[in-house]
Amino acid sequence: MIGTKTEKGHNKIVEKVLRRMEENDLFVKPEKYMWKVRKVGSLGVVIGPDKVKMEKEKIQEVVY
């Protein structure tokens, strides 16, 4: 997961990471990854640009 404040900065870091991986004979299958998304869910948590929150399904029993 790579997070940055600007898209330009993000592109530079992704490029460096992919170049470093290639130099070390490591490769990714682009179809298995999400690119340039604003929110990511992982382990019951949603990480967004301004906040981190629990997935609705995980807290549904507590809320109702």
PDBQT receptor file of N, H, CA, C and O in Angstrom, charges set to zero:
ATOM      1  N   MET A   1       0.851  -1.151   0.000  1.00  0.00    +0.000 N 
ATOM      2  CA  MET A   1       0.000   0.000   0.000  1.00  0.00    +0.000 C 
ATOM      3  C   MET A   1       0.906   1.226   0.000  1.00  0.00    +0.000 C 
ATOM      4  O   MET A   1       1.827   1.342   0.808  1.00  0.00    +0.000 OA
ATOM      5  N   ILE A   2       0.622   2.128  -0.919  1.00  0.00    +0.000 N 
ATOM      6  H   ILE A   2      -0.126   2.034  -1.575  1.00  0.00    +0.000 HD
ATOM      7  CA  ILE A   2       1.404   3.356  -1.029  1.00  0.00    +0.000 C 
ATOM      8  C   ILE A   2       0.443   4.527  -0.934  1.00  0.00    +0.000 C 
ATOM      9  O   ILE A   2      -0.480   4.639  -1.740  1.00  0.00    +0.000 OA
ATOM     10  N   GLY A   3       0.647   5.383   0.022  1.00  0.00    +0.000 N 
ATOM     11  H   GLY A   3       1.397   5.292   0.677  1.00  0.00    +0.000 HD
ATOM     12  CA  GLY A   3      -0.205   6.552   0.182  1.00  0.00    +0.000 C 
ATOM     13  C   GLY A   3       0.615   7.824   0.132  1.00  0.00    +0.000 C 
ATOM     14  O   GLY A   3       1.678   7.911   0.747  1.00  0.00    +0.000 OA
ATOM     15  N   THR A   4       0.125   8.804  -0.596  1.00  0.00    +0.000 N 
ATOM     16  H   THR A   4      -0.739   8.733  -1.095  1.00  0.00    +0.000 HD
ATOM     17  CA  THR A   4       0.809  10.088  -0.708  1.00  0.00    +0.000 C 
ATOM     18  C   THR A   4      -0.225  11.212  -0.711  1.00  0.00    +0.000 C 
ATOM     19  O   THR A   4      -1.424  10.962  -0.832  1.00  0.00    +0.000 OA
ATOM     20  N   LYS A   5       0.241  12.432  -0.579  1.00  0.00    +0.000 N 
ATOM     21  H   LYS A   5       1.215  12.635  -0.482  1.00  0.00    +0.000 HD
ATOM     22  CA  LYS A   5      -0.655  13.597  -0.570  1.00  0.00    +0.000 C 
ATOM     23  C   LYS A   5      -1.078  14.011  -1.982  1.00  0.00    +0.000 C 
ATOM     24  O   LYS A   5      -2.180  14.525  -2.168  1.00  0.00    +0.000 OA
ATOM     25  N   THR A   6      -0.210  13.790  -2.979  1.00  0.00    +0.000 N 
ATOM     26  H   THR A   6       0.685  13.372  -2.827  1.00  0.00    +0.000 HD
ATOM     27  CA  THR A   6      -0.534  14.205  -4.343  1.00  0.00    +0.000 C 
ATOM     28  C   THR A   6      -0.416  13.025  -5.294  1.00  0.00    +0.000 C 
ATOM     29  O   THR A   6       0.309  12.066  -5.027  1.00  0.00    +0.000 OA
ATOM     30  N   GLU A   7      -1.140  13.106  -6.413  1.00  0.00    +0.000 N 
ATOM     31  H   GLU A   7      -1.729  13.885  -6.630  1.00  0.00    +0.000 HD
ATOM     32  CA  GLU A   7      -1.070  12.038  -7.413  1.00  0.00    +0.000 C 
ATOM     33  C   GLU A   7       0.313  12.009  -8.067  1.00  0.00    +0.000 C 
ATOM     34  O   GLU A   7       0.833  10.936  -8.375  1.00  0.00    +0.000 OA
ATOM     35  N   LYS A   8       0.900  13.174  -8.274  1.00  0.00    +0.000 N 
ATOM     36  H   LYS A   8       0.477  14.045  -8.024  1.00  0.00    +0.000 HD
ATOM     37  CA  LYS A   8       2.228  13.243  -8.876  1.00  0.00    +0.000 C 
ATOM     38  C   LYS A   8       3.250  12.526  -7.985  1.00  0.00    +0.000 C 
ATOM     39  O   LYS A   8       4.065  11.741  -8.470  1.00  0.00    +0.000 OA
ATOM     40  N   GLY A   9       3.197  12.803  -6.687  1.00  0.00    +0.000 N 
ATOM     41  H   GLY A   9       2.536  13.441  -6.293  1.00  0.00    +0.000 HD
ATOM     42  CA  GLY A   9       4.096  12.135  -5.743  1.00  0.00    +0.000 C 
ATOM     43  C   GLY A   9       3.852  10.640  -5.705  1.00  0.00    +0.000 C 
ATOM     44  O   GLY A   9       4.790   9.850  -5.593  1.00  0.00    +0.000 OA
ATOM     45  N   HIS A  10       2.598  10.257  -5.797  1.00  0.00    +0.000 N 
ATOM     46  H   HIS A  10       1.836  10.898  -5.887  1.00  0.00    +0.000 HD
ATOM     47  CA  HIS A  10       2.231   8.842  -5.797  1.00  0.00    +0.000 C 
ATOM     48  C   HIS A  10       2.836   8.134  -7.004  1.00  0.00    +0.000 C 
ATOM     49  O   HIS A  10       3.423   7.060  -6.877  1.00  0.00    +0.000 OA
ATOM     50  N   ASN A  11       2.687   8.743  -8.164  1.00  0.00    +0.000 N 
ATOM     51  H   ASN A  11       2.211   9.616  -8.267  1.00  0.00    +0.000 HD
ATOM     52  CA  ASN A  11       3.223   8.141  -9.393  1.00  0.00    +0.000 C 
ATOM     53  C   ASN A  11       4.729   7.935  -9.305  1.00  0.00    +0.000 C 
ATOM     54  O   ASN A  11       5.244   6.907  -9.744  1.00  0.00    +0.000 OA
ATOM     55  N   LYS A  12       5.439   8.912  -8.739  1.00  0.00    +0.000 N 
ATOM     56  H   LYS A  12       5.021   9.748  -8.383  1.00  0.00    +0.000 HD
ATOM     57  CA  LYS A  12       6.899   8.789  -8.615  1.00  0.00    +0.000 C 
ATOM     58  C   LYS A  12       7.278   7.628  -7.712  1.00  0.00    +0.000 C 
ATOM     59  O   LYS A  12       8.179   6.855  -8.036  1.00  0.00    +0.000 OA
ATOM     60  N   ILE A  13       6.593   7.502  -6.580  1.00  0.00    +0.000 N 
ATOM     61  H   ILE A  13       5.861   8.130  -6.317  1.00  0.00    +0.000 HD
ATOM     62  CA  ILE A  13       6.918   6.428  -5.641  1.00  0.00    +0.000 C 
ATOM     63  C   ILE A  13       6.582   5.059  -6.237  1.00  0.00    +0.000 C 
ATOM     64  O   ILE A  13       7.371   4.121  -6.116  1.00  0.00    +0.000 OA
ATOM     65  N   VAL A  14       5.426   4.942  -6.875  1.00  0.00    +0.000 N 
ATOM     66  H   VAL A  14       4.785   5.703  -6.973  1.00  0.00    +0.000 HD
ATOM     67  CA  VAL A  14       5.043   3.669  -7.494  1.00  0.00    +0.000 C 
ATOM     68  C   VAL A  14       6.074   3.276  -8.548  1.00  0.00    +0.000 C 
ATOM     69  O   VAL A  14       6.462   2.111  -8.642  1.00  0.00    +0.000 OA
ATOM     70  N   GLU A  15       6.508   4.241  -9.329  1.00  0.00    +0.000 N 
ATOM     71  H   GLU A  15       6.193   5.187  -9.253  1.00  0.00    +0.000 HD
ATOM     72  CA  GLU A  15       7.509   3.976 -10.361  1.00  0.00    +0.000 C 
ATOM     73  C   GLU A  15       8.808   3.456  -9.733  1.00  0.00    +0.000 C 
ATOM     74  O   GLU A  15       9.402   2.500 -10.231  1.00  0.00    +0.000 OA
ATOM     75  N   LYS A  16       9.241   4.086  -8.649  1.00  0.00    +0.000 N 
ATOM     76  H   LYS A  16       8.758   4.863  -8.244  1.00  0.00    +0.000 HD
ATOM     77  CA  LYS A  16      10.466   3.641  -7.970  1.00  0.00    +0.000 C 
ATOM     78  C   LYS A  16      10.310   2.229  -7.410  1.00  0.00    +0.000 C 
ATOM     79  O   LYS A  16      11.215   1.404  -7.532  1.00  0.00    +0.000 OA
ATOM     80  N   VAL A  17       9.166   1.958  -6.799  1.00  0.00    +0.000 N 
ATOM     81  H   VAL A  17       8.431   2.628  -6.700  1.00  0.00    +0.000 HD
ATOM     82  CA  VAL A  17       8.925   0.630  -6.222  1.00  0.00    +0.000 C 
ATOM     83  C   VAL A  17       8.933  -0.435  -7.312  1.00  0.00    +0.000 C 
ATOM     84  O   VAL A  17       9.573  -1.475  -7.157  1.00  0.00    +0.000 OA
ATOM     85  N   LEU A  18       8.234  -0.186  -8.408  1.00  0.00    +0.000 N 
ATOM     86  H   LEU A  18       7.714   0.660  -8.534  1.00  0.00    +0.000 HD
ATOM     87  CA  LEU A  18       8.182  -1.164  -9.496  1.00  0.00    +0.000 C 
ATOM     88  C   LEU A  18       9.560  -1.364 -10.134  1.00  0.00    +0.000 C 
ATOM     89  O   LEU A  18       9.918  -2.485 -10.497  1.00  0.00    +0.000 OA
ATOM     90  N   ARG A  19      10.325  -0.289 -10.270  1.00  0.00    +0.000 N 
ATOM     91  H   ARG A  19      10.034   0.621  -9.975  1.00  0.00    +0.000 HD
ATOM     92  CA  ARG A  19      11.674  -0.397 -10.837  1.00  0.00    +0.000 C 
ATOM     93  C   ARG A  19      12.563  -1.244  -9.917  1.00  0.00    +0.000 C 
ATOM     94  O   ARG A  19      13.292  -2.117 -10.386  1.00  0.00    +0.000 OA
ATOM     95  N   ARG A  20      12.500  -0.982  -8.608  1.00  0.00    +0.000 N 
ATOM     96  H   ARG A  20      11.908  -0.272  -8.227  1.00  0.00    +0.000 HD
ATOM     97  CA  ARG A  20      13.300  -1.733  -7.638  1.00  0.00    +0.000 C 
ATOM     98  C   ARG A  20      12.916  -3.212  -7.652  1.00  0.00    +0.000 C 
ATOM     99  O   ARG A  20      13.782  -4.083  -7.574  1.00  0.00    +0.000 OA
ATOM    100  N   MET A  21      11.624  -3.488  -7.752  1.00  0.00    +0.000 N 
ATOM    101  H   MET A  21      10.920  -2.780  -7.816  1.00  0.00    +0.000 HD
ATOM    102  CA  MET A  21      11.174  -4.882  -7.816  1.00  0.00    +0.000 C 
ATOM    103  C   MET A  21      11.743  -5.567  -9.057  1.00  0.00    +0.000 C 
ATOM    104  O   MET A  21      12.244  -6.689  -8.982  1.00  0.00    +0.000 OA
ATOM    105  N   GLU A  22      11.661  -4.880 -10.196  1.00  0.00    +0.000 N 
ATOM    106  H   GLU A  22      11.254  -3.969 -10.256  1.00  0.00    +0.000 HD
ATOM    107  CA  GLU A  22      12.172  -5.451 -11.441  1.00  0.00    +0.000 C 
ATOM    108  C   GLU A  22      13.672  -5.719 -11.355  1.00  0.00    +0.000 C 
ATOM    109  O   GLU A  22      14.152  -6.743 -11.842  1.00  0.00    +0.000 OA
ATOM    110  N   GLU A  23      14.411  -4.800 -10.735  1.00  0.00    +0.000 N 
ATOM    111  H   GLU A  23      14.022  -3.968 -10.339  1.00  0.00    +0.000 HD
ATOM    112  CA  GLU A  23      15.861  -4.982 -10.576  1.00  0.00    +0.000 C 
ATOM    113  C   GLU A  23      16.188  -6.227  -9.761  1.00  0.00    +0.000 C 
ATOM    114  O   GLU A  23      17.266  -6.804  -9.901  1.00  0.00    +0.000 OA
ATOM    115  N   ASN A  24      15.261  -6.635  -8.917  1.00  0.00    +0.000 N 
ATOM    116  H   ASN A  24      14.385  -6.166  -8.803  1.00  0.00    +0.000 HD
ATOM    117  CA  ASN A  24      15.466  -7.800  -8.061  1.00  0.00    +0.000 C 
ATOM    118  C   ASN A  24      14.652  -9.007  -8.509  1.00  0.00    +0.000 C 
ATOM    119  O   ASN A  24      14.375  -9.915  -7.725  1.00  0.00    +0.000 OA
ATOM    120  N   ASP A  25      14.274  -8.999  -9.791  1.00  0.00    +0.000 N 
ATOM    121  H   ASP A  25      14.499  -8.262 -10.428  1.00  0.00    +0.000 HD
ATOM    122  CA  ASP A  25      13.519 -10.103 -10.401  1.00  0.00    +0.000 C 
ATOM    123  C   ASP A  25      12.219 -10.419  -9.671  1.00  0.00    +0.000 C 
ATOM    124  O   ASP A  25      11.840 -11.583  -9.541  1.00  0.00    +0.000 OA
ATOM    125  N   LEU A  26      11.540  -9.377  -9.196  1.00  0.00    +0.000 N 
ATOM    126  H   LEU A  26      11.848  -8.432  -9.302  1.00  0.00    +0.000 HD
ATOM    127  CA  LEU A  26      10.225  -9.521  -8.579  1.00  0.00    +0.000 C 
ATOM    128  C   LEU A  26       9.217  -8.835  -9.489  1.00  0.00    +0.000 C 
ATOM    129  O   LEU A  26       9.477  -7.743  -9.995  1.00  0.00    +0.000 OA
ATOM    130  N   PHE A  27       8.086  -9.460  -9.695  1.00  0.00    +0.000 N 
ATOM    131  H   PHE A  27       7.875 -10.346  -9.284  1.00  0.00    +0.000 HD
ATOM    132  CA  PHE A  27       7.104  -8.922 -10.623  1.00  0.00    +0.000 C 
ATOM    133  C   PHE A  27       5.711  -8.970 -10.018  1.00  0.00    +0.000 C 
ATOM    134  O   PHE A  27       5.448  -9.777  -9.127  1.00  0.00    +0.000 OA
ATOM    135  N   VAL A  28       4.822  -8.116 -10.494  1.00  0.00    +0.000 N 
ATOM    136  H   VAL A  28       5.036  -7.461 -11.218  1.00  0.00    +0.000 HD
ATOM    137  CA  VAL A  28       3.431  -8.109 -10.062  1.00  0.00    +0.000 C 
ATOM    138  C   VAL A  28       2.541  -8.385 -11.261  1.00  0.00    +0.000 C 
ATOM    139  O   VAL A  28       2.907  -8.102 -12.402  1.00  0.00    +0.000 OA
ATOM    140  N   LYS A  29       1.374  -8.937 -10.989  1.00  0.00    +0.000 N 
ATOM    141  H   LYS A  29       1.077  -9.167 -10.062  1.00  0.00    +0.000 HD
ATOM    142  CA  LYS A  29       0.352  -9.096 -12.020  1.00  0.00    +0.000 C 
ATOM    143  C   LYS A  29      -0.635  -7.953 -11.812  1.00  0.00    +0.000 C 
ATOM    144  O   LYS A  29      -1.413  -7.971 -10.859  1.00  0.00    +0.000 OA
ATOM    145  N   PRO A  30      -0.609  -6.957 -12.702  1.00  0.00    +0.000 N 
ATOM    146  CA  PRO A  30      -1.444  -5.758 -12.505  1.00  0.00    +0.000 C 
ATOM    147  C   PRO A  30      -2.922  -6.070 -12.264  1.00  0.00    +0.000 C 
ATOM    148  O   PRO A  30      -3.589  -5.344 -11.526  1.00  0.00    +0.000 OA
ATOM    149  N   GLU A  31      -3.436  -7.125 -12.866  1.00  0.00    +0.000 N 
ATOM    150  H   GLU A  31      -2.894  -7.715 -13.465  1.00  0.00    +0.000 HD
ATOM    151  CA  GLU A  31      -4.855  -7.443 -12.704  1.00  0.00    +0.000 C 
ATOM    152  C   GLU A  31      -5.201  -7.902 -11.282  1.00  0.00    +0.000 C 
ATOM    153  O   GLU A  31      -6.376  -7.963 -10.921  1.00  0.00    +0.000 OA
ATOM    154  N   LYS A  32      -4.196  -8.221 -10.484  1.00  0.00    +0.000 N 
ATOM    155  H   LYS A  32      -3.241  -8.172 -10.777  1.00  0.00    +0.000 HD
ATOM    156  CA  LYS A  32      -4.436  -8.655  -9.111  1.00  0.00    +0.000 C 
ATOM    157  C   LYS A  32      -4.395  -7.500  -8.109  1.00  0.00    +0.000 C 
ATOM    158  O   LYS A  32      -4.597  -7.715  -6.914  1.00  0.00    +0.000 OA
ATOM    159  N   TYR A  33      -4.139  -6.285  -8.579  1.00  0.00    +0.000 N 
ATOM    160  H   TYR A  33      -3.975  -6.110  -9.550  1.00  0.00    +0.000 HD
ATOM    161  CA  TYR A  33      -3.975  -5.150  -7.686  1.00  0.00    +0.000 C 
ATOM    162  C   TYR A  33      -4.946  -4.039  -8.018  1.00  0.00    +0.000 C 
ATOM    163  O   TYR A  33      -5.448  -3.952  -9.138  1.00  0.00    +0.000 OA
ATOM    164  N   MET A  34      -5.210  -3.189  -7.036  1.00  0.00    +0.000 N 
ATOM    165  H   MET A  34      -4.802  -3.260  -6.125  1.00  0.00    +0.000 HD
ATOM    166  CA  MET A  34      -6.036  -2.005  -7.252  1.00  0.00    +0.000 C 
ATOM    167  C   MET A  34      -5.079  -0.826  -7.398  1.00  0.00    +0.000 C 
ATOM    168  O   MET A  34      -4.145  -0.677  -6.609  1.00  0.00    +0.000 OA
ATOM    169  N   TRP A  35      -5.311   0.001  -8.396  1.00  0.00    +0.000 N 
ATOM    170  H   TRP A  35      -6.069  -0.120  -9.036  1.00  0.00    +0.000 HD
ATOM    171  CA  TRP A  35      -4.436   1.118  -8.668  1.00  0.00    +0.000 C 
ATOM    172  C   TRP A  35      -5.194   2.430  -8.499  1.00  0.00    +0.000 C 
ATOM    173  O   TRP A  35      -6.312   2.569  -8.996  1.00  0.00    +0.000 OA
ATOM    174  N   LYS A  36      -4.599   3.382  -7.808  1.00  0.00    +0.000 N 
ATOM    175  H   LYS A  36      -3.691   3.269  -7.404  1.00  0.00    +0.000 HD
ATOM    176  CA  LYS A  36      -5.121   4.732  -7.642  1.00  0.00    +0.000 C 
ATOM    177  C   LYS A  36      -6.544   4.748  -7.076  1.00  0.00    +0.000 C 
ATOM    178  O   LYS A  36      -7.436   5.372  -7.651  1.00  0.00    +0.000 OA
ATOM    179  N   VAL A  37      -6.749   4.073  -5.968  1.00  0.00    +0.000 N 
ATOM    180  H   VAL A  37      -6.024   3.566  -5.501  1.00  0.00    +0.000 HD
ATOM    181  CA  VAL A  37      -8.050   4.099  -5.306  1.00  0.00    +0.000 C 
ATOM    182  C   VAL A  37      -8.000   5.067  -4.129  1.00  0.00    +0.000 C 
ATOM    183  O   VAL A  37      -6.937   5.287  -3.549  1.00  0.00    +0.000 OA
ATOM    184  N   ARG A  38      -9.135   5.641  -3.777  1.00  0.00    +0.000 N 
ATOM    185  H   ARG A  38      -9.999   5.463  -4.248  1.00  0.00    +0.000 HD
ATOM    186  CA  ARG A  38      -9.199   6.623  -2.689  1.00  0.00    +0.000 C 
ATOM    187  C   ARG A  38      -9.429   5.962  -1.333  1.00  0.00    +0.000 C 
ATOM    188  O   ARG A  38      -9.069   6.524  -0.299  1.00  0.00    +0.000 OA
ATOM    189  N   LYS A  39     -10.035   4.759  -1.334  1.00  0.00    +0.000 N 
ATOM    190  H   LYS A  39     -10.328   4.302  -2.175  1.00  0.00    +0.000 HD
ATOM    191  CA  LYS A  39     -10.292   4.041  -0.085  1.00  0.00    +0.000 C 
ATOM    192  C   LYS A  39      -9.869   2.591  -0.248  1.00  0.00    +0.000 C 
ATOM    193  O   LYS A  39     -10.015   2.005  -1.321  1.00  0.00    +0.000 OA
ATOM    194  N   VAL A  40      -9.343   2.021   0.830  1.00  0.00    +0.000 N 
ATOM    195  H   VAL A  40      -9.224   2.497   1.702  1.00  0.00    +0.000 HD
ATOM    196  CA  VAL A  40      -8.906   0.625   0.817  1.00  0.00    +0.000 C 
ATOM    197  C   VAL A  40      -9.437  -0.054   2.069  1.00  0.00    +0.000 C 
ATOM    198  O   VAL A  40      -9.316   0.470   3.176  1.00  0.00    +0.000 OA
ATOM    199  N   GLY A  41     -10.025  -1.226   1.877  1.00  0.00    +0.000 N 
ATOM    200  H   GLY A  41     -10.123  -1.652   0.978  1.00  0.00    +0.000 HD
ATOM    201  CA  GLY A  41     -10.491  -2.005   3.013  1.00  0.00    +0.000 C 
ATOM    202  C   GLY A  41      -9.541  -3.159   3.278  1.00  0.00    +0.000 C 
ATOM    203  O   GLY A  41      -9.105  -3.850   2.357  1.00  0.00    +0.000 OA
ATOM    204  N   SER A  42      -9.227  -3.356   4.554  1.00  0.00    +0.000 N 
ATOM    205  H   SER A  42      -9.581  -2.795   5.302  1.00  0.00    +0.000 HD
ATOM    206  CA  SER A  42      -8.323  -4.443   4.921  1.00  0.00    +0.000 C 
ATOM    207  C   SER A  42      -8.540  -4.807   6.386  1.00  0.00    +0.000 C 
ATOM    208  O   SER A  42      -8.547  -3.935   7.255  1.00  0.00    +0.000 OA
ATOM    209  N   LEU A  43      -8.715  -6.083   6.648  1.00  0.00    +0.000 N 
ATOM    210  H   LEU A  43      -8.709  -6.791   5.942  1.00  0.00    +0.000 HD
ATOM    211  CA  LEU A  43      -8.848  -6.589   8.014  1.00  0.00    +0.000 C 
ATOM    212  C   LEU A  43      -9.940  -5.876   8.806  1.00  0.00    +0.000 C 
ATOM    213  O   LEU A  43      -9.772  -5.598   9.993  1.00  0.00    +0.000 OA
ATOM    214  N   GLY A  44     -11.067  -5.581   8.142  1.00  0.00    +0.000 N 
ATOM    215  H   GLY A  44     -11.204  -5.807   7.177  1.00  0.00    +0.000 HD
ATOM    216  CA  GLY A  44     -12.189  -4.967   8.816  1.00  0.00    +0.000 C 
ATOM    217  C   GLY A  44     -12.091  -3.468   8.992  1.00  0.00    +0.000 C 
ATOM    218  O   GLY A  44     -12.928  -2.869   9.667  1.00  0.00    +0.000 OA
ATOM    219  N   VAL A  45     -11.087  -2.852   8.399  1.00  0.00    +0.000 N 
ATOM    220  H   VAL A  45     -10.407  -3.338   7.851  1.00  0.00    +0.000 HD
ATOM    221  CA  VAL A  45     -10.884  -1.415   8.526  1.00  0.00    +0.000 C 
ATOM    222  C   VAL A  45     -10.873  -0.792   7.129  1.00  0.00    +0.000 C 
ATOM    223  O   VAL A  45     -10.320  -1.366   6.191  1.00  0.00    +0.000 OA
ATOM    224  N   VAL A  46     -11.486   0.385   7.001  1.00  0.00    +0.000 N 
ATOM    225  H   VAL A  46     -11.935   0.851   7.764  1.00  0.00    +0.000 HD
ATOM    226  CA  VAL A  46     -11.468   1.129   5.742  1.00  0.00    +0.000 C 
ATOM    227  C   VAL A  46     -10.565   2.342   5.945  1.00  0.00    +0.000 C 
ATOM    228  O   VAL A  46     -10.789   3.158   6.840  1.00  0.00    +0.000 OA
ATOM    229  N   ILE A  47      -9.546   2.446   5.102  1.00  0.00    +0.000 N 
ATOM    230  H   ILE A  47      -9.364   1.783   4.375  1.00  0.00    +0.000 HD
ATOM    231  CA  ILE A  47      -8.603   3.558   5.186  1.00  0.00    +0.000 C 
ATOM    232  C   ILE A  47      -8.900   4.490   4.016  1.00  0.00    +0.000 C 
ATOM    233  O   ILE A  47      -8.837   4.084   2.856  1.00  0.00    +0.000 OA
ATOM    234  N   GLY A  48      -9.226   5.751   4.335  1.00  0.00    +0.000 N 
ATOM    235  H   GLY A  48      -9.277   6.081   5.278  1.00  0.00    +0.000 HD
ATOM    236  CA  GLY A  48      -9.554   6.745   3.321  1.00  0.00    +0.000 C 
ATOM    237  C   GLY A  48      -8.640   7.945   3.428  1.00  0.00    +0.000 C 
ATOM    238  O   GLY A  48      -7.728   7.970   4.255  1.00  0.00    +0.000 OA
ATOM    239  N   PRO A  49      -8.886   8.952   2.582  1.00  0.00    +0.000 N 
ATOM    240  CA  PRO A  49      -8.010  10.125   2.563  1.00  0.00    +0.000 C 
ATOM    241  C   PRO A  49      -7.960  10.886   3.892  1.00  0.00    +0.000 C 
ATOM    242  O   PRO A  49      -6.916  11.420   4.266  1.00  0.00    +0.000 OA
ATOM    243  N   ASP A  50      -9.087  10.933   4.598  1.00  0.00    +0.000 N 
ATOM    244  H   ASP A  50      -9.935  10.500   4.294  1.00  0.00    +0.000 HD
ATOM    245  CA  ASP A  50      -9.131  11.741   5.806  1.00  0.00    +0.000 C 
ATOM    246  C   ASP A  50      -9.392  10.964   7.088  1.00  0.00    +0.000 C 
ATOM    247  O   ASP A  50      -9.319  11.524   8.182  1.00  0.00    +0.000 OA
ATOM    248  N   LYS A  51      -9.697   9.671   6.957  1.00  0.00    +0.000 N 
ATOM    249  H   LYS A  51      -9.756   9.216   6.068  1.00  0.00    +0.000 HD
ATOM    250  CA  LYS A  51     -10.045   8.939   8.173  1.00  0.00    +0.000 C 
ATOM    251  C   LYS A  51      -9.848   7.440   8.014  1.00  0.00    +0.000 C 
ATOM    252  O   LYS A  51      -9.710   6.906   6.913  1.00  0.00    +0.000 OA
ATOM    253  N   VAL A  52      -9.841   6.796   9.159  1.00  0.00    +0.000 N 
ATOM    254  H   VAL A  52      -9.953   7.230  10.053  1.00  0.00    +0.000 HD
ATOM    255  CA  VAL A  52      -9.800   5.343   9.240  1.00  0.00    +0.000 C 
ATOM    256  C   VAL A  52     -11.046   4.926  10.010  1.00  0.00    +0.000 C 
ATOM    257  O   VAL A  52     -11.299   5.443  11.098  1.00  0.00    +0.000 OA
ATOM    258  N   LYS A  53     -11.829   3.996   9.461  1.00  0.00    +0.000 N 
ATOM    259  H   LYS A  53     -11.624   3.575   8.577  1.00  0.00    +0.000 HD
ATOM    260  CA  LYS A  53     -13.032   3.576  10.166  1.00  0.00    +0.000 C 
ATOM    261  C   LYS A  53     -13.250   2.080   9.989  1.00  0.00    +0.000 C 
ATOM    262  O   LYS A  53     -12.662   1.452   9.108  1.00  0.00    +0.000 OA
ATOM    263  N   MET A  54     -14.094   1.526  10.828  1.00  0.00    +0.000 N 
ATOM    264  H   MET A  54     -14.572   2.036  11.543  1.00  0.00    +0.000 HD
ATOM    265  CA  MET A  54     -14.413   0.105  10.761  1.00  0.00    +0.000 C 
ATOM    266  C   MET A  54     -15.387  -0.145   9.616  1.00  0.00    +0.000 C 
ATOM    267  O   MET A  54     -16.204   0.719   9.298  1.00  0.00    +0.000 OA
ATOM    268  N   GLU A  55     -15.306  -1.329   8.992  1.00  0.00    +0.000 N 
ATOM    269  H   GLU A  55     -14.642  -2.031   9.251  1.00  0.00    +0.000 HD
ATOM    270  CA  GLU A  55     -16.265  -1.694   7.962  1.00  0.00    +0.000 C 
ATOM    271  C   GLU A  55     -17.636  -1.862   8.607  1.00  0.00    +0.000 C 
ATOM    272  O   GLU A  55     -17.736  -2.359   9.728  1.00  0.00    +0.000 OA
ATOM    273  N   LYS A  56     -18.689  -1.454   7.909  1.00  0.00    +0.000 N 
ATOM    274  H   LYS A  56     -18.608  -1.050   6.997  1.00  0.00    +0.000 HD
ATOM    275  CA  LYS A  56     -20.049  -1.502   8.454  1.00  0.00    +0.000 C 
ATOM    276  C   LYS A  56     -20.428  -2.908   8.922  1.00  0.00    +0.000 C 
ATOM    277  O   LYS A  56     -21.062  -3.061   9.966  1.00  0.00    +0.000 OA
ATOM    278  N   GLU A  57     -20.047  -3.926   8.164  1.00  0.00    +0.000 N 
ATOM    279  H   GLU A  57     -19.533  -3.801   7.315  1.00  0.00    +0.000 HD
ATOM    280  CA  GLU A  57     -20.396  -5.296   8.511  1.00  0.00    +0.000 C 
ATOM    281  C   GLU A  57     -19.816  -5.706   9.860  1.00  0.00    +0.000 C 
ATOM    282  O   GLU A  57     -20.406  -6.516  10.575  1.00  0.00    +0.000 OA
ATOM    283  N   LYS A  58     -18.667  -5.149  10.205  1.00  0.00    +0.000 N 
ATOM    284  H   LYS A  58     -18.187  -4.491   9.625  1.00  0.00    +0.000 HD
ATOM    285  CA  LYS A  58     -17.978  -5.504  11.446  1.00  0.00    +0.000 C 
ATOM    286  C   LYS A  58     -18.632  -4.877  12.673  1.00  0.00    +0.000 C 
ATOM    287  O   LYS A  58     -18.528  -5.418  13.774  1.00  0.00    +0.000 OA
ATOM    288  N   ILE A  59     -19.308  -3.737  12.493  1.00  0.00    +0.000 N 
ATOM    289  H   ILE A  59     -19.392  -3.297  11.598  1.00  0.00    +0.000 HD
ATOM    290  CA  ILE A  59     -19.897  -3.059  13.653  1.00  0.00    +0.000 C 
ATOM    291  C   ILE A  59     -21.426  -3.093  13.632  1.00  0.00    +0.000 C 
ATOM    292  O   ILE A  59     -22.065  -2.489  14.494  1.00  0.00    +0.000 OA
ATOM    293  N   GLN A  60     -22.015  -3.784  12.670  1.00  0.00    +0.000 N 
ATOM    294  H   GLN A  60     -21.496  -4.275  11.970  1.00  0.00    +0.000 HD
ATOM    295  CA  GLN A  60     -23.459  -3.809  12.498  1.00  0.00    +0.000 C 
ATOM    296  C   GLN A  60     -24.192  -4.244  13.770  1.00  0.00    +0.000 C 
ATOM    297  O   GLN A  60     -25.189  -3.622  14.137  1.00  0.00    +0.000 OA
ATOM    298  N   GLU A  61     -23.733  -5.280  14.443  1.00  0.00    +0.000 N 
ATOM    299  H   GLU A  61     -22.923  -5.786  14.145  1.00  0.00    +0.000 HD
ATOM    300  CA  GLU A  61     -24.394  -5.763  15.650  1.00  0.00    +0.000 C 
ATOM    301  C   GLU A  61     -24.341  -4.740  16.780  1.00  0.00    +0.000 C 
ATOM    302  O   GLU A  61     -25.271  -4.666  17.582  1.00  0.00    +0.000 OA
ATOM    303  N   VAL A  62     -23.300  -3.972  16.857  1.00  0.00    +0.000 N 
ATOM    304  H   VAL A  62     -22.544  -4.032  16.205  1.00  0.00    +0.000 HD
ATOM    305  CA  VAL A  62     -23.157  -2.976  17.928  1.00  0.00    +0.000 C 
ATOM    306  C   VAL A  62     -24.041  -1.762  17.662  1.00  0.00    +0.000 C 
ATOM    307  O   VAL A  62     -24.609  -1.191  18.593  1.00  0.00    +0.000 OA
ATOM    308  N   VAL A  63     -24.157  -1.371  16.409  1.00  0.00    +0.000 N 
ATOM    309  H   VAL A  63     -23.696  -1.836  15.653  1.00  0.00    +0.000 HD
ATOM    310  CA  VAL A  63     -24.903  -0.172  16.047  1.00  0.00    +0.000 C 
ATOM    311  C   VAL A  63     -26.402  -0.366  16.211  1.00  0.00    +0.000 C 
ATOM    312  O   VAL A  63     -27.097   0.556  16.640  1.00  0.00    +0.000 OA
ATOM    313  N   TYR A  64     -26.918  -1.556  15.875  1.00  0.00    +0.000 N 
ATOM    314  H   TYR A  64     -26.354  -2.304  15.527  1.00  0.00    +0.000 HD
ATOM    315  CA  TYR A  64     -28.378  -1.778  15.936  1.00  0.00    +0.000 C 
ATOM    316  C   TYR A  64     -28.825  -2.274  17.256  1.00  0.00    +0.000 C 
ATOM    317  O   TYR A  64     -30.017  -2.505  17.458  1.00  0.00    +0.000 OA
TER     318      TYR A  64
